[in-house]
């Protein structure tokens, strides 16, 4: 009588959140408010939506959250994301969006960071 042995399922390899975030940036320099972004930032989609200041459009909010996350939680890898951040900051400035300071404050509160708006190049 042969015994059947089931192979344990291979766990999915953990992807580096920094690499995930890099892959989610759009060619324009922004990020979109999508479930993958929330997951990468260890947030729920609902929290990311709920904390968005009312005057901020979704792309501006998502981009600021991504920048605060990089500056606040991945500062040790700055040489890996510095150009990415410059592109995002250029995109944000081109949007002439109102309420950037409020977005930075809300992103800091969401992520538990204390990044200043000036540090983001805005």
N, C-alpha and C positions, 0 to 999 in steps of 0.2 A: 504494500500500500504506500503510494507516494503522498508525501505531505506537501501541501501548497504553502509556499512562502510568498507573502506579498511584500513587495519592495516598498519601503516607506516613501511617501511622496517627497520629492525634492523640494525643499523650501525655495521660494523665489529669491534670487539674490537681491539683497538690499541695494538699491541705487542710491548714489550719493545725492542728497537733496540739492547741493550746489549745482551738480551736473543737470539734474532735473529742471531746476530753475533756468539755467542757461538755455536748455532745449525749448523751454516755453516762451522765451522772448521772441517777439515778432521782428521781422526784418526792419520795420520802422523804428524799433527801439522800445516799444511799449510791451506790456503784458496785458492779457485779457482776463477778465474776471470769470474763471472757469473752475470746475471741480478739481482738475489736476493741479492748479495753482494752490488751492486751499490745502490739498493733501500734501504737497511738497513743503508747505509752510507749517505743517502740523496743526492745521485749523480745520474747522468744518466749513463747508460752503455757506451754510446758514450764518455762521458767525462773521464770515468775510462780507456777506451781503448786509447783514444787520448793522455792522459797525461803520459802513460807508456813510460819510457825511452827505447830507441831502443835496448839496450843491455840486458834488463831484460826479463826473461821469464815470462809468465803470472802468474804462481803460486807464484814466488818470489815477483812480483809486488803486487799482491792481498794481500799477507801476510804482506808485509811492510805497505801497505795502512791500513789494519786492525789494525796493531800494532800502527801506528801513531794515528789513530782514538781513540783507547783505551787510550793511554797515553795523547793525547791532549784534548780529549773531555769527557772522562769518568774517569778521574783521581780520582774523588771522590768515585768511586766504585772499587778501586784497589784491595782490599781484595777479591773481587768476580772474578777478571780475572787474578790475578797474576800467577797462575799455568798454565793457558791457554797461557799466553805470554811466559813463560819459555819454554813450549813445542814448540811454534812457533819459538822462537829464536834458539833453538837447531836444529830444522829442517832447518832453514835458514843457520846456520853455516855449516851444513852437505852438503849443496848444493855447497859450494865454489863458489858462484855466484859473478861475477864481477859487479861493479857499484852499490853496496849497498848504498853508500853515495849519489849518484845521485838519486836513488829511494827514499831515505828518504827526500831529498830536494823537489823532485817532489810531493811526497805525502803530505808534509807540505803545498806546494803551492796549491794543489788541495783542501785540507780540511781547509785551513786557520789556520794552527797550526804552532808551532815552537818547535817541539820535536827534540832533538839531537839524533844522531845515537847511542851514548853511552848509552842513557837512555833505548834503546830497547834491550840492552844486546848483541849487535853485535860487 
